[in-house]
């Protein structure tokens, strides 16, 4: 508290001079550290000096918090222990505490050095005491105001340091929407050097971009589309009212591009293959990539249909724009329409009151990938057909059409032609989606690719798990090439990941004992079935030879049965089994 009066010393000195002129006495004001903050008359030259050796009465006021009136210095009880008692020049003294939050922070002293001053003060003592209390309250109020200003300034300074470290744009507005403070990022976005006296009106569009409300801001002749949130801060009602933390809409869309469109650059080089079928497929991707026609990718689960879709996008003229993927089978039917097309504010119960942008709008100028298109409900198929025909979408709960420029690539592992016959997929939509058909072959039809894919996954997961990898054992290749891979490339990758996990760290060899049991069991079952088939074939041939030697008469069959080591009844059963005439 000791610096409170020092911080407003100029004001305190003015109050002391006003008091002295009105009351016709000398005035001094001391803080709680016994430093003279103000003085008049003969005390003026002693400002900022310590009063430890002379302010005896003042010390009592600081301690008790009560006013003191000393009419007879040197003689009154309070003066008996004063070290300056014998040389005191004062004739009359009045002391009033200055309080701040019930704590004494200083003392106002009225001091008389002659009879005239003493008479004047004594005659008007009650009036002057009331006036002195008012001056004390005024100084206290000024100290409080200064303290609050310093607190606000400290908070504002701290706030400024914080907002400058935020990667998003931050603008702090006063109650009239003028910029009070702005961080470096926002200055870069708005190209502002001097932001004083700039009005910042936020106009809500009612849309959401990645769950952030969208706003339009106009500064000068430039308009900005921003997505962010407004927070009440009330740091100082006039100057610091609200804070707007935001990102430019184009930056958000660029971030979506980075995540969904892969700056990883999923192009043809990411499709690892040496087989003729896949090499032909890559050539086909190059041919169709520059087109805007729809593409329907078919193939079994795990064949890499999304990889093909991304490669088409990355080879196209749209590669620098968003690639937005959505799995039609993974989203509940009730939410699929709003996910694809967005919704207007308050469109349905539970919807965000501000609305939401859909995947088609996010993919504008780019590509949307509709995976598992065969799982799309019939009512949504009608709406998708309209989008493909008219190139416009309508948000749920709105009547306003929004133009979109999106290339649609869809994929399925289902037989859509069979679904059309069953009435579960629209024929007209099928032909709209299937302008350019692409079929991705299963892994069992591209066996030549197993080696390059396996080696790629080995390197990938050995680096990921920080494991030493040397080579793959020959027995592993034998098993991998015999196995049919019903889960295709996805199953192969999962298998290699498992094998690298359990691989011996010491030798770094991917051996047959690391292969999952399900693959070994599957191959054993296949071999047993093939062995059974071989025995039946051998048995059938022996019966044929026996009948040729001994004849097909009843007598000949008896002899044949004896030579084969079976009963006649058993021979007849086997003849029926193998359908001998």
C-alpha positions as CSV (number, residue, x, y, z in Angstrom):
1,X,0.0,0.0,0.0
2,X,3.0,2.3,0.5
3,X,3.1,3.4,-3.1
4,X,-0.6,4.4,-3.4
5,X,-0.1,8.0,-2.4
6,X,3.2,8.3,-4.2
7,X,1.5,7.2,-7.4
8,X,-0.9,10.2,-7.1
9,X,1.5,12.6,-5.5
10,X,0.7,15.4,-7.9
11,X,-3.0,15.2,-7.0
12,X,-2.2,15.0,-3.2
13,X,0.0,18.1,-3.4
14,X,-2.9,20.0,-5.1
15,X,-5.3,18.9,-2.3
16,X,-2.8,20.1,0.3
17,X,-2.5,23.5,-1.3
18,X,-6.3,23.9,-1.6
19,X,-6.7,23.0,2.1
20,X,-4.0,25.4,3.2
21,X,-5.5,28.3,1.2
22,X,-9.0,27.7,2.5
23,X,-8.1,26.9,6.1
24,X,-5.2,29.4,6.4
25,X,-3.0,26.8,8.1
26,X,0.0,24.7,7.0
27,X,-0.8,21.3,5.6
28,X,1.3,18.1,5.3
29,X,0.3,14.7,4.1
30,X,2.3,11.6,5.0
31,X,2.0,8.0,3.7
32,X,2.1,4.8,5.7
33,X,5.9,4.6,5.4
34,X,6.2,8.0,7.1
35,X,7.3,9.8,3.9
36,X,6.0,13.4,3.5
37,X,4.0,13.3,0.2
38,X,2.9,16.9,0.3
39,X,3.6,20.1,2.4
40,X,2.8,23.8,2.3
41,X,4.4,26.8,3.8
42,X,7.6,26.0,5.7
43,X,6.9,22.3,5.0
44,X,7.0,22.6,1.2
45,X,10.8,22.2,1.1
46,X,10.6,18.9,3.1
47,X,8.4,17.0,0.6
48,X,9.7,13.4,0.0
49,X,11.7,13.4,3.3
50,X,11.2,10.8,6.0
51,X,9.2,11.9,9.1
52,X,10.3,9.0,11.3
53,X,11.9,11.3,13.9
54,X,9.1,13.9,14.0
55,X,5.7,12.4,13.1
56,X,4.9,11.0,16.5
57,X,1.2,11.9,16.5
58,X,0.9,10.7,12.9
59,X,2.3,7.3,14.0
60,X,-0.6,7.1,16.5
61,X,-3.1,7.9,13.8
62,X,-1.6,5.2,11.5
63,X,-1.8,2.7,14.3
64,X,-5.3,3.5,15.6
65,X,-7.0,4.8,12.4
66,X,-8.6,7.5,14.4
67,X,-8.3,11.4,14.0
68,X,-6.2,13.2,16.6
69,X,-6.6,16.8,17.9
70,X,-3.7,18.2,19.8
71,X,-4.6,21.6,21.2
72,X,-1.6,21.9,23.6
73,X,1.5,20.4,22.1
74,X,4.2,19.3,24.6
75,X,1.6,19.2,27.5
76,X,-1.0,16.6,26.3
77,X,-0.7,12.9,27.2
78,X,0.0,11.9,23.6
79,X,3.0,14.2,23.5
80,X,4.7,12.9,26.7
81,X,6.8,10.3,24.9
82,X,7.5,12.3,21.8
83,X,11.3,12.7,21.2
84,X,10.7,16.3,19.9
85,X,8.6,17.4,22.8
86,X,11.0,19.9,24.2
87,X,11.8,21.6,20.9
88,X,8.3,21.4,19.2
89,X,7.3,24.6,17.4
90,X,3.7,23.6,16.8
91,X,0.9,25.5,18.5
92,X,-2.1,23.3,17.4
93,X,-2.4,20.1,15.3
94,X,-5.2,18.2,13.7
95,X,-4.5,14.7,12.1
96,X,-7.0,12.8,9.9
97,X,-6.3,9.3,8.6
98,X,-6.6,8.5,4.9
99,X,-8.1,5.0,4.4
100,X,-8.2,2.6,1.5
101,X,-10.4,-0.5,1.9
102,X,-10.4,0.0,5.7
103,X,-6.6,0.2,5.8
104,X,-4.8,3.4,6.8
105,X,-2.5,4.5,3.9
106,X,-1.6,7.9,5.1
107,X,-2.4,11.0,7.4
108,X,-3.4,14.6,6.6
109,X,-2.0,17.0,9.2
110,X,-3.2,20.6,9.8
111,X,-0.4,22.4,11.6
112,X,-0.5,25.8,13.3
113,X,2.8,27.7,14.0
114,X,1.3,31.0,15.3
115,X,-1.6,32.3,17.4
116,X,-3.6,33.6,14.4
117,X,-3.6,30.1,12.7
118,X,-4.4,28.5,16.0
119,X,-7.4,30.9,16.7
120,X,-8.8,30.3,13.2
121,X,-8.6,26.5,13.4
122,X,-10.0,26.4,16.9
123,X,-12.9,28.6,16.1
124,X,-14.0,26.5,13.1
125,X,-12.8,23.1,14.3
126,X,-16.0,21.1,13.8
127,X,-16.5,22.5,10.3
128,X,-12.9,22.0,9.4
129,X,-13.0,18.4,10.7
130,X,-15.9,17.6,8.3
131,X,-14.1,19.2,5.4
132,X,-10.9,17.4,6.3
133,X,-12.7,14.1,6.3
134,X,-14.1,14.9,2.8
135,X,-10.6,15.7,1.5
136,X,-9.4,12.4,3.0
137,X,-12.2,10.6,1.2
138,X,-11.4,12.3,-2.1
139,X,-7.7,11.3,-1.8
140,X,-8.8,7.8,-1.0
141,X,-11.1,7.7,-4.0
142,X,-8.3,9.0,-6.2
143,X,-5.9,6.3,-4.9
144,X,-8.6,3.7,-5.6
145,X,-9.1,5.1,-9.1
146,X,-5.4,5.0,-9.8
147,X,-5.0,1.5,-8.4
148,X,-7.8,0.3,-10.6
149,X,-6.3,2.0,-13.7
150,X,-3.0,0.3,-12.9
151,X,-4.7,-3.0,-12.5
152,X,-6.6,-2.6,-15.8
153,X,-3.3,-1.5,-17.5
154,X,-1.6,-4.5,-16.1
155,X,-4.3,-6.8,-17.3
156,X,-4.4,-5.1,-20.7
157,X,-0.6,-5.5,-21.0
158,X,-0.8,-9.1,-20.0
159,X,-3.7,-9.6,-22.4
160,X,-1.7,-8.0,-25.2
161,X,1.2,-10.3,-24.6
162,X,-1.1,-13.3,-24.6
163,X,-3.0,-12.4,-27.8
164,X,0.2,-11.8,-29.6
165,X,1.2,-15.4,-29.0
166,X,-2.1,-16.7,-30.4
167,X,-1.8,-18.1,-33.9
168,X,-5.3,-17.0,-34.7
169,X,-6.4,-13.4,-35.3
170,X,-7.6,-11.5,-32.2
171,X,-9.4,-8.2,-32.1
172,X,-10.6,-6.5,-28.9
173,X,-13.5,-4.1,-29.3
174,X,-14.9,-1.3,-27.1
175,X,-18.6,-1.0,-26.5
176,X,-19.0,1.0,-29.7
177,X,-17.3,-1.6,-31.9
178,X,-14.1,0.3,-32.3
179,X,-10.8,-1.6,-32.2
180,X,-9.1,-1.2,-28.8
181,X,-6.4,-3.8,-29.3
182,X,-5.3,-6.1,-32.1
183,X,-2.7,-8.9,-32.3
184,X,0.0,-9.2,-34.9
185,X,-1.8,-12.0,-36.8
186,X,-5.0,-9.8,-37.2
187,X,-2.9,-6.9,-38.3
188,X,-1.3,-9.1,-41.0
189,X,-4.7,-10.3,-42.2
190,X,-6.3,-6.8,-42.4
191,X,-3.0,-5.1,-43.4
192,X,-3.4,-2.6,-40.7
193,X,-0.5,-0.5,-39.3
194,X,-2.6,2.0,-37.4
195,X,-5.8,0.5,-36.0
196,X,-7.0,3.4,-33.9
197,X,-10.5,4.9,-34.8
198,X,-11.3,1.9,-37.0
199,X,-14.8,0.5,-36.6
200,X,-15.1,-3.2,-36.7
201,X,-18.7,-4.3,-37.5
202,X,-19.2,-8.1,-37.4
203,X,-22.1,-9.3,-39.7
204,X,-23.1,-12.9,-39.1
205,X,-23.9,-14.9,-42.2
206,X,-25.7,-17.6,-40.1
207,X,-23.3,-20.3,-41.4
208,X,-20.9,-22.5,-39.5
209,X,-17.5,-23.4,-40.8
210,X,-16.0,-26.3,-38.8
211,X,-18.4,-25.5,-35.9
212,X,-17.3,-21.8,-35.9
213,X,-19.8,-19.0,-36.8
214,X,-19.0,-17.2,-40.0
215,X,-18.9,-13.4,-40.1
216,X,-18.3,-10.8,-42.8
217,X,-16.2,-7.8,-41.8
218,X,-15.7,-4.7,-44.0
219,X,-12.6,-2.5,-43.4
220,X,-12.3,0.3,-45.9
221,X,-13.0,-1.2,-49.4
222,X,-12.0,-4.7,-48.4
223,X,-14.3,-7.4,-47.2
224,X,-13.2,-10.4,-45.2
225,X,-14.9,-13.7,-44.5
226,X,-14.0,-14.9,-41.0
227,X,-14.9,-17.8,-38.8
228,X,-14.6,-17.4,-35.1
229,X,-16.1,-16.7,-31.7
230,X,-16.9,-13.6,-29.7
231,X,-16.2,-13.5,-26.0
232,X,-17.3,-10.9,-23.4
233,X,-14.3,-9.7,-21.4
234,X,-15.6,-6.5,-19.6
235,X,-12.1,-5.6,-18.6
236,X,-12.9,-2.0,-18.8
237,X,-16.4,-1.3,-20.1
238,X,-15.5,1.6,-22.3
239,X,-12.3,0.2,-23.8
240,X,-12.2,-3.6,-23.4
241,X,-15.7,-4.9,-24.0
242,X,-15.5,-8.0,-26.3
243,X,-12.8,-10.1,-27.8
244,X,-13.2,-11.8,-31.3
245,X,-10.9,-14.7,-32.0
246,X,-11.0,-15.8,-35.6
247,X,-9.5,-17.5,-38.6
248,X,-10.0,-16.4,-42.2
249,X,-12.4,-18.7,-44.0
250,X,-10.0,-19.3,-46.8
251,X,-7.4,-20.4,-44.3
252,X,-9.8,-22.9,-42.8
253,X,-10.6,-24.3,-46.3
254,X,-6.9,-24.4,-47.0
255,X,-6.4,-26.4,-43.8
256,X,-9.2,-28.8,-44.9
257,X,-7.3,-29.1,-48.1
258,X,-4.1,-30.0,-46.3
259,X,-5.9,-32.7,-44.2
260,X,-8.3,-34.1,-46.8
261,X,-6.6,-33.5,-50.0
262,X,-3.3,-34.6,-48.8
263,X,-0.4,-32.5,-49.3
264,X,1.1,-35.9,-48.9
265,X,0.6,-36.0,-52.7
266,X,-1.3,-39.2,-53.2
267,X,-0.6,-39.6,-56.8
268,X,0.2,-42.5,-59.1
269,X,3.6,-43.1,-57.4
270,X,1.7,-44.1,-54.2
271,X,0.0,-46.9,-56.0
272,X,2.6,-49.6,-55.6
273,X,2.3,-52.3,-58.3
274,X,4.1,-54.2,-61.1
275,X,1.2,-56.4,-62.3
276,X,-0.2,-55.8,-65.7
277,X,-3.7,-55.2,-64.4
278,X,-2.6,-52.4,-62.1
279,X,-0.3,-50.8,-64.6
280,X,-3.3,-50.6,-67.0
281,X,-5.4,-49.1,-64.2
282,X,-2.7,-46.4,-63.7
283,X,-2.8,-45.5,-67.4
284,X,-6.6,-45.3,-67.2
285,X,-6.3,-42.9,-64.2
286,X,-4.1,-40.6,-66.2
287,X,-6.6,-40.6,-69.1
288,X,-9.7,-39.8,-67.0
289,X,-8.1,-37.4,-64.5
290,X,-8.5,-34.2,-66.5
291,X,-12.2,-34.9,-67.1
292,X,-15.0,-33.6,-64.8
293,X,-17.3,-36.6,-65.4
294,X,-18.4,-38.8,-62.5
295,X,-16.4,-41.9,-61.7
296,X,-17.7,-45.1,-60.1
297,X,-15.0,-47.3,-58.5
298,X,-16.0,-50.9,-57.8
299,X,-14.0,-53.6,-56.2
300,X,-13.9,-55.8,-53.1
301,X,-13.4,-54.4,-49.7
302,X,-9.8,-53.6,-48.9
303,X,-8.6,-53.2,-52.5
304,X,-7.8,-49.5,-52.1
305,X,-10.7,-47.7,-53.8
306,X,-10.1,-44.5,-51.8
307,X,-6.4,-44.5,-52.9
308,X,-7.5,-44.7,-56.5
309,X,-10.0,-41.8,-55.9
310,X,-7.3,-39.6,-54.4
311,X,-4.9,-40.4,-57.2
312,X,-7.5,-39.3,-59.7
313,X,-7.9,-36.1,-57.8
314,X,-4.2,-35.5,-57.5
315,X,-3.6,-36.0,-61.2
316,X,-6.4,-33.6,-62.1
317,X,-6.6,-29.9,-62.5
318,X,-8.4,-29.7,-59.1
319,X,-5.4,-31.1,-57.1
320,X,-4.9,-27.7,-55.3
321,X,-8.5,-27.7,-54.2
322,X,-10.2,-29.8,-51.5
323,X,-10.7,-33.5,-51.6
324,X,-13.5,-34.4,-49.2
325,X,-14.2,-38.0,-48.4
326,X,-17.4,-39.2,-46.7
327,X,-18.5,-42.8,-45.9
328,X,-22.2,-43.0,-46.7
329,X,-22.5,-46.2,-44.7
330,X,-20.9,-44.9,-41.6
331,X,-23.3,-41.9,-41.0
332,X,-26.8,-42.5,-39.6
333,X,-29.6,-42.0,-42.3
334,X,-31.1,-39.1,-40.3
335,X,-27.8,-37.2,-40.4
336,X,-26.5,-38.0,-43.9
337,X,-28.4,-35.2,-45.7
338,X,-27.2,-32.5,-43.3
339,X,-23.6,-33.9,-43.5
340,X,-23.7,-33.7,-47.3
341,X,-25.6,-30.5,-47.9
342,X,-25.4,-28.7,-44.5
343,X,-28.4,-27.1,-42.7
344,X,-29.8,-23.6,-42.1
345,X,-30.1,-22.1,-38.7
346,X,-32.7,-23.9,-36.5
347,X,-33.4,-26.4,-39.2
348,X,-34.3,-29.2,-36.8
349,X,-34.4,-30.1,-33.1
350,X,-30.8,-30.4,-31.8
351,X,-29.3,-28.5,-34.7
352,X,-26.9,-25.7,-34.1
353,X,-28.9,-22.5,-34.0
354,X,-26.3,-20.9,-36.3
355,X,-26.5,-23.5,-39.1
356,X,-23.7,-25.6,-40.6
357,X,-21.9,-25.9,-43.9
358,X,-22.0,-29.3,-45.7
359,X,-19.4,-31.5,-47.3
360,X,-20.4,-30.5,-50.9
361,X,-19.8,-26.8,-50.1
362,X,-16.5,-27.7,-48.5
363,X,-15.5,-29.6,-51.6
364,X,-16.4,-26.7,-53.9
365,X,-13.9,-26.4,-56.8
366,X,-12.5,-29.8,-55.8
367,X,-13.6,-33.4,-55.5
368,X,-16.0,-35.2,-53.2
369,X,-15.5,-39.0,-52.7
370,X,-18.7,-40.8,-51.7
371,X,-17.5,-44.2,-50.3
372,X,-20.0,-47.0,-49.8
373,X,-22.5,-45.4,-52.2
374,X,-24.5,-48.6,-52.2
375,X,-25.4,-48.0,-48.6
376,X,-27.1,-44.6,-49.4
377,X,-30.9,-44.7,-48.6
378,X,-33.3,-44.2,-51.5
379,X,-34.6,-40.8,-50.4
380,X,-31.0,-39.5,-50.4
381,X,-30.4,-41.0,-53.8
382,X,-33.1,-38.7,-55.2
383,X,-31.5,-35.7,-53.7
384,X,-28.0,-36.7,-54.9
385,X,-29.4,-37.2,-58.4
386,X,-30.7,-33.6,-58.4
387,X,-27.3,-32.3,-57.3
388,X,-25.6,-34.2,-60.1
389,X,-28.1,-32.8,-62.7
390,X,-28.4,-29.2,-61.5
391,X,-25.0,-28.6,-59.9
392,X,-26.8,-26.9,-56.9
393,X,-27.4,-28.0,-53.3
394,X,-30.1,-26.8,-50.9
395,X,-29.4,-26.9,-47.2
396,X,-31.8,-28.7,-44.9
397,X,-34.4,-26.2,-43.7
398,X,-33.6,-23.7,-46.5
399,X,-35.1,-23.0,-49.9
400,X,-32.0,-21.1,-51.2
401,X,-30.1,-23.0,-53.9
402,X,-26.3,-22.8,-53.7
403,X,-24.2,-23.5,-56.8
404,X,-21.3,-25.9,-56.4
405,X,-18.6,-27.0,-58.7
406,X,-17.6,-30.5,-57.5
407,X,-16.4,-33.6,-59.2
408,X,-18.1,-36.6,-57.8
409,X,-16.2,-39.9,-57.4
410,X,-18.1,-42.8,-55.7
411,X,-17.1,-46.3,-54.7
412,X,-18.8,-49.5,-53.6
413,X,-18.1,-53.1,-53.0
414,X,-21.7,-54.1,-53.8
415,X,-23.3,-55.1,-57.1
416,X,-25.3,-52.0,-57.9
417,X,-26.9,-53.7,-61.0
418,X,-28.4,-56.4,-58.8
419,X,-29.6,-53.8,-56.3
420,X,-31.3,-52.0,-59.2
421,X,-33.2,-55.2,-59.9
422,X,-34.1,-55.6,-56.2
423,X,-35.3,-52.0,-56.1
424,X,-32.8,-50.8,-53.5
425,X,-30.7,-48.5,-55.9
426,X,-32.0,-46.1,-58.4
427,X,-31.2,-46.9,-62.0
428,X,-31.1,-43.2,-63.1
429,X,-28.6,-42.4,-60.3
430,X,-26.5,-45.4,-61.3
431,X,-26.0,-44.1,-64.8
432,X,-25.2,-40.6,-63.5
433,X,-22.5,-42.0,-61.2
434,X,-21.2,-44.6,-63.7
435,X,-20.1,-42.3,-66.5
436,X,-16.5,-43.6,-66.1
437,X,-16.4,-47.0,-64.5
438,X,-13.2,-48.3,-62.8
439,X,-12.8,-51.8,-61.4
440,X,-10.0,-52.4,-58.9
441,X,-8.9,-56.0,-59.1
442,X,-8.6,-58.1,-55.9
443,X,-5.1,-59.0,-54.6
444,X,-5.5,-62.6,-55.7
445,X,-5.7,-61.4,-59.3
446,X,-2.5,-59.3,-59.0
447,X,-0.2,-61.7,-57.2
448,X,2.8,-60.1,-58.7
449,X,2.1,-57.0,-56.5
450,X,2.3,-59.0,-53.2
451,X,6.1,-58.8,-52.9
452,X,6.4,-55.0,-53.5
453,X,3.4,-54.3,-51.2
454,X,4.8,-56.6,-48.4
455,X,8.2,-55.0,-48.6
456,X,6.7,-51.5,-48.4
457,X,4.6,-52.4,-45.3
458,X,7.6,-54.0,-43.7
459,X,9.7,-50.9,-44.0
460,X,6.8,-48.7,-42.9
461,X,6.1,-50.6,-39.7
462,X,9.7,-51.4,-38.8
463,X,10.4,-47.6,-38.9
464,X,7.2,-46.9,-37.0
465,X,7.9,-49.4,-34.2
466,X,11.7,-48.7,-34.3
467,X,12.6,-52.3,-35.1
468,X,15.5,-53.7,-37.0
469,X,14.4,-55.3,-40.2
470,X,16.7,-57.5,-42.3
471,X,14.7,-59.6,-44.8
472,X,11.7,-61.8,-45.4
473,X,12.1,-65.6,-45.2
474,X,11.4,-67.6,-48.3
475,X,8.8,-69.7,-46.5
476,X,6.8,-66.5,-45.9
477,X,6.8,-65.8,-49.6
478,X,5.6,-69.3,-50.4
479,X,2.7,-68.9,-47.9
480,X,1.8,-65.4,-49.0
481,X,1.6,-66.4,-52.7
482,X,-0.6,-69.4,-51.9
483,X,-3.0,-67.5,-49.7
484,X,-6.1,-66.0,-51.4
485,X,-6.2,-62.7,-49.3
486,X,-10.0,-62.3,-49.0
487,X,-9.4,-59.0,-47.3
488,X,-7.1,-57.8,-50.1
489,X,-4.4,-55.1,-49.6
490,X,-6.0,-54.1,-46.2
491,X,-5.6,-57.6,-44.9
492,X,-2.0,-57.8,-46.2
493,X,-1.1,-54.6,-44.5
494,X,-2.7,-55.7,-41.2
495,X,-0.9,-59.1,-41.4
496,X,2.5,-57.4,-42.0
497,X,1.9,-55.0,-39.1
498,X,1.2,-57.9,-36.8
499,X,4.3,-59.8,-38.0
500,X,6.6,-56.8,-37.5
501,X,5.2,-56.5,-34.0
502,X,6.1,-60.0,-33.0
503,X,9.3,-60.2,-35.1
504,X,12.5,-61.2,-33.2
505,X,14.4,-57.9,-32.5
506,X,17.7,-59.7,-32.5
507,X,17.8,-61.0,-36.1
508,X,15.2,-58.8,-37.8
509,X,14.0,-61.7,-40.0
510,X,10.3,-61.9,-40.9
511,X,9.9,-65.7,-40.6
512,X,6.9,-68.0,-41.1
513,X,6.4,-68.4,-37.3
514,X,5.3,-64.8,-37.2
515,X,2.4,-65.3,-39.7
516,X,-1.0,-65.2,-38.0
517,X,-2.6,-68.6,-37.2
518,X,-5.7,-67.9,-39.2
519,X,-3.7,-67.7,-42.5
520,X,-1.9,-71.0,-41.7
521,X,-5.2,-72.7,-40.7
522,X,-6.8,-71.4,-43.9
523,X,-4.1,-72.9,-46.1
524,X,-4.2,-76.2,-44.3
525,X,-7.9,-76.5,-44.8
526,X,-7.4,-75.8,-48.5
527,X,-4.7,-78.5,-48.8
528,X,-6.9,-81.0,-47.0
529,X,-9.8,-80.4,-49.4
530,X,-7.4,-80.7,-52.4
531,X,-6.1,-84.0,-50.9
532,X,-9.6,-85.4,-50.5
533,X,-10.3,-84.5,-54.1
534,X,-7.1,-86.4,-55.2
535,X,-8.1,-89.6,-53.3
536,X,-11.6,-89.6,-54.9
537,X,-10.1,-89.2,-58.3
538,X,-7.7,-92.1,-57.7
539,X,-10.6,-94.3,-56.4
540,X,-12.7,-93.4,-59.5
541,X,-9.9,-94.3,-61.9
542,X,-9.3,-97.7,-60.1
543,X,-12.9,-98.6,-60.4
544,X,-12.9,-97.7,-64.1
545,X,-9.9,-100.0,-64.7
546,X,-11.4,-102.9,-62.7
547,X,-14.7,-102.7,-64.7
548,X,-12.7,-102.6,-68.0
549,X,-10.7,-105.7,-67.0
550,X,-13.6,-107.9,-65.5
551,X,-16.6,-106.5,-67.3
552,X,-19.7,-104.6,-66.3
553,X,-21.9,-107.7,-65.8
554,X,-23.0,-108.8,-62.4
555,X,-20.3,-111.5,-62.3
556,X,-17.7,-109.1,-63.6
557,X,-18.6,-106.6,-60.8
558,X,-18.3,-109.3,-58.1
559,X,-14.7,-110.1,-59.3
560,X,-13.9,-106.3,-59.5
561,X,-15.2,-105.8,-55.9
562,X,-13.0,-108.6,-54.7
563,X,-9.9,-107.2,-56.5
564,X,-10.6,-103.7,-55.1
565,X,-11.0,-105.1,-51.6
566,X,-14.6,-103.9,-51.1
567,X,-18.0,-105.5,-50.8
568,X,-20.3,-105.7,-53.8
569,X,-22.8,-103.3,-52.0
570,X,-20.0,-100.8,-51.5
571,X,-19.1,-101.0,-55.2
572,X,-22.6,-100.3,-56.2
573,X,-22.7,-97.2,-53.9
574,X,-19.5,-95.9,-55.4
575,X,-20.8,-96.5,-58.9
576,X,-23.8,-94.4,-58.1
577,X,-21.6,-91.7,-56.4
578,X,-19.4,-91.3,-59.5
579,X,-22.3,-91.7,-61.8
580,X,-21.0,-94.6,-63.8
581,X,-23.5,-95.6,-66.6
